């Protein structure tokens, strides 16, 4: 019913546009502040965009904005989609479709490889911007916290997750995005294996190889950057088309709505606790049993997927 409800679709797009504007205004103000402060340390760095002329600086809230925010760990491969900057830039130039990549997150203080990933994201900003003639704008938001997370999961247009399969334990940031009607672009790992729903709620990419012992390694040589980034580049034109083409735009919005229909009811604490109570055969008062039964009936995590 929601898919065919034009009033709901219009209201969703209006709310989404408002949230995107809030996020992008925050980023543009941050970049202006970085430019005036001229910060130098990698911990809280000025993004490359903060060095541009003011007329070149502003991010556009109507441009496709892809978000990535989580702990920076090697298996999460934060820089995966930038493995071939030439290929990524060529796709965007060919389609003449701008993209904002908004990244945020932290690495454990003792995780040097994780901190290197953040540095790498910062170091490729200029190359991305230059080779795409300014169509690709990559921004890293420092000081990641709950307030920034709230803006991102509501204001981006899609949520990126690129872990090495099968090392993702869950992927709760993607669930939060889904609850804000944001479609995911994700490797088939963690919660997305169940949340993908045959493409009704977003897109999948990545080399879906058989899981073997080497799959569990985080050794740099086993992280499959080339295979999985190539898969993303093959997928990206489809995503750009569905977002920017007026005739295809409805399919993009359908994925947003289906996250509310299919994922919100099952990826929530009420449903999880109800299933735990059943699995552990907990004895609960009748009134509580009755209350949680409706949540238990929504979904079981060991069902066929």
C-alpha positions in Angstrom: 0.0 0.0 0.0 2.8 2.4 0.8 4.4 2.0 -2.6 1.2 3.2 -4.3 0.5 6.0 -1.8 1.5 9.2 -3.6 0.9 11.3 -0.5 3.3 9.2 1.5 5.9 9.1 -1.3 5.8 12.9 -1.5 6.0 13.4 2.2 9.0 10.9 2.4 10.9 12.8 -0.3 10.2 16.1 1.4 11.4 14.9 4.8 14.4 13.3 3.1 15.3 16.5 1.3 15.1 18.4 4.6 17.4 15.9 6.4 19.9 16.0 3.4 20.0 19.7 3.6 20.7 19.6 7.4 23.6 17.1 6.8 25.1 19.0 3.9 24.9 22.4 5.6 26.7 20.9 8.6 29.5 19.6 6.3 29.8 22.9 4.4 30.0 24.9 7.6 32.6 22.5 8.9 34.7 22.9 5.8 34.5 26.7 6.0 35.6 26.4 9.7 38.5 24.2 8.8 39.6 26.6 6.1 39.6 29.5 8.6 41.3 27.5 11.3 43.9 25.9 9.0 44.2 22.8 11.1 47.3 20.7 10.5 47.0 17.5 12.5 45.7 14.2 11.0 43.5 13.6 14.1 41.2 16.5 13.3 42.3 17.5 9.7 41.1 20.1 7.3 39.6 18.2 4.3 41.1 18.9 0.9 37.8 20.7 0.0 38.4 23.2 2.7 41.4 24.5 0.7 39.3 25.3 -2.4 37.9 28.7 -3.3 34.7 29.5 -1.6 32.8 29.3 -4.9 34.0 25.8 -5.5 33.4 24.5 -2.0 29.7 23.9 -1.2 28.4 20.4 -1.5 25.0 20.1 -3.1 22.3 18.3 -1.0 20.6 17.2 -4.2 23.7 15.3 -5.4 23.8 11.6 -4.7 25.3 11.3 -1.2 26.7 8.0 -0.1 27.5 7.6 3.6 30.0 5.4 5.4 30.4 5.7 9.2 31.8 3.0 11.5 34.9 1.8 13.3 37.9 1.8 10.9 39.2 -1.7 11.0 41.1 -3.4 8.2 38.4 -6.0 7.4 35.8 -3.2 7.0 37.9 -1.9 4.0 36.8 1.8 4.3 38.9 2.6 1.2 37.7 -0.3 -0.9 35.7 1.6 -3.5 38.6 4.0 -4.1 40.9 1.1 -5.1 40.9 2.3 -8.7 40.3 6.1 -8.7 40.6 6.3 -12.5 37.8 3.7 -13.0 35.6 5.5 -10.5 36.2 8.9 -12.0 35.6 7.6 -15.6 32.1 6.3 -14.5 31.1 9.6 -13.0 32.5 11.7 -15.9 30.8 9.5 -18.5 27.4 9.9 -16.7 28.1 13.5 -15.6 26.5 12.7 -12.3 28.1 14.2 -9.1 28.6 12.1 -6.0 29.2 13.2 -2.4 31.0 10.6 -0.4 30.6 11.3 3.3 32.9 9.3 5.6 33.1 9.3 9.4 34.3 7.1 12.2 37.2 6.3 14.5 40.0 3.7 14.9 41.1 2.2 18.2 44.1 4.2 19.5 46.2 1.1 19.3 45.0 0.1 15.8 47.7 1.5 13.5 46.3 -0.2 10.4 42.9 1.2 11.2 44.4 4.7 11.6 46.2 4.3 8.3 42.8 3.7 6.6 41.6 7.1 7.8 44.8 8.7 6.6 44.3 7.1 3.2 40.7 8.4 2.9 42.1 11.9 3.6 45.0 11.5 1.2 42.9 10.6 -1.9 40.5 13.4 -1.6 42.4 15.7 -4.0 43.0 13.0 -6.6 39.3 12.1 -6.6 38.2 15.7 -7.0 40.8 16.5 -9.7 40.3 13.4 -11.8 36.5 13.7 -11.7 36.6 17.5 -12.6 35.0 18.2 -9.3 32.1 15.8 -9.6 33.3 13.6 -6.8 33.6 15.2 -3.4 34.9 13.0 -0.6 34.6 14.4 2.9 35.8 13.0 6.2 33.8 14.2 9.3 36.1 14.2 12.4 34.8 13.8 15.9 32.3 11.1 15.1 29.5 10.8 17.7 25.8 10.1 18.1 24.8 13.5 16.8 26.8 13.1 13.6 25.5 9.5 13.2 21.9 10.7 13.4 22.5 13.3 10.7 24.2 10.8 8.4 21.7 7.9 8.6 18.9 10.3 7.9 20.5 12.7 5.4 22.5 10.5 3.0 20.9 8.9 0.0 22.4 5.4 0.4 24.6 3.6 3.0 27.8 1.9 2.0 29.2 -1.2 3.7 32.2 -2.9 2.3 33.6 -5.5 4.7 35.5 -8.6 3.6 33.0 -11.4 3.6 32.3 -13.2 6.0 34.0 -11.1 8.7 31.1 -8.7 9.4 29.4 -9.6 12.7 26.3 -7.6 12.1 26.4 -4.1 10.7 24.0 -2.1 12.9 24.8 1.2 11.1 23.1 -0.2 8.0 20.1 -1.2 10.1 19.8 2.4 11.4 20.0 3.7 7.8 17.2 1.3 6.8 15.0 2.6 9.6 15.4 6.0 8.0 14.3 4.6 4.7 17.9 4.7 3.3 18.8 1.9 0.9 22.1 0.1 1.5 24.9 -0.6 -0.9 26.6 -3.5 0.7 28.7 -6.7 0.5 26.5 -9.7 1.2 27.6 -10.1 4.8 26.3 -9.6 8.3 22.7 -8.4 8.5 22.5 -7.5 4.8 22.3 -11.2 3.8 18.8 -11.1 5.4 18.0 -7.4 4.9 18.7 -7.4 1.1 15.3 -9.1 0.3 16.3 -9.9 -3.3 17.1 -6.3 -4.1 13.9 -4.8 -2.8 15.8 -2.7 -0.2 19.0 -1.8 -1.9 22.0 -3.2 -3.8 24.6 -5.9 -3.3 28.1 -6.1 -4.7 31.2 -8.1 -4.1 32.7 -11.4 -5.1 30.4 -14.1 -3.5 33.1 -16.8 -3.2 32.8 -20.0 -1.2 33.8 -19.3 2.4 37.1 -21.1 3.2 39.7 -20.7 5.9 41.5 -18.0 4.0 38.3 -16.0 4.0 38.8 -15.4 7.7 42.2 -13.8 7.3 42.7 -10.0 7.5 46.1 -10.3 5.9 46.4 -7.5 3.3 47.0 -9.9 0.5 43.7 -11.7 1.2 41.3 -8.7 1.4 40.1 -9.0 -2.2 40.3 -5.3 -3.0 40.4 -5.8 -6.7 37.6 -8.3 -7.0 35.2 -6.4 -4.8 36.0 -2.9 -6.0 35.5 -4.0 -9.6 32.1 -5.4 -8.6 31.2 -2.0 -7.2 32.2 -0.2 -10.3 30.0 -2.4 -12.4 27.1 -1.7 -10.1 27.5 2.1 -9.8 26.1 3.1 -13.2 22.8 1.4 -12.2 22.6 3.3 -8.9 23.4 6.6 -10.6 20.7 5.9 -13.2 18.1 5.1 -10.6 18.9 8.2 -8.6 19.2 10.8 -11.4 17.0 9.6 -14.2 13.5 11.0 -13.7 11.8 7.9 -15.2 13.9 5.5 -13.0 13.7 7.6 -9.8 10.6 5.8 -8.7 12.5 2.5 -8.4 15.0 4.2 -6.1 12.2 5.5 -3.9 10.6 2.0 -3.9 13.8 0.7 -2.3 13.5 3.4 0.4 10.0 2.5 1.2 10.6 -1.2 1.2 13.1 -0.7 4.0 10.3 0.6 6.1 8.1 -2.3 5.1 10.5 -5.2 5.3 13.4 -4.3 7.5 12.0 -2.1 10.3 9.7 -4.8 11.6 12.4 -7.4 12.0 15.6 -5.6 12.8 14.6 -4.1 16.2 15.2 -4.8 19.8 11.6 -5.9 20.5 11.8 -8.6 18.0 15.2 -9.7 19.1 14.3 -10.0 22.8 11.2 -11.9 21.9 13.2 -14.4 19.9 15.8 -14.8 22.7 13.1 -15.4 25.2 11.7 -18.2 23.1 15.1 -19.8 22.3 16.1 -19.8 26.0 12.6 -21.0 27.0 12.3 -18.3 29.6 9.3 -18.4 31.8 7.6 -15.0 31.7 4.3 -13.7 33.1 1.3 -14.3 30.8 0.8 -10.6 30.1 4.4 -10.1 28.9 4.2 -13.3 26.8 1.2 -12.0 25.1 2.8 -8.6 24.5 5.9 -10.1 22.9 4.2 -12.8 20.9 3.4 -10.4 18.0 7.1 -9.5 17.8 8.2 -13.1 17.9 5.9 -13.9 15.0 7.5 -11.3 12.7 10.8 -13.1 12.1 13.1 -15.9 13.2 16.8 -15.5 12.5 17.2 -19.2 11.7 14.5 -19.1 9.0 15.6 -19.9 5.4 17.0 -16.7 3.8 
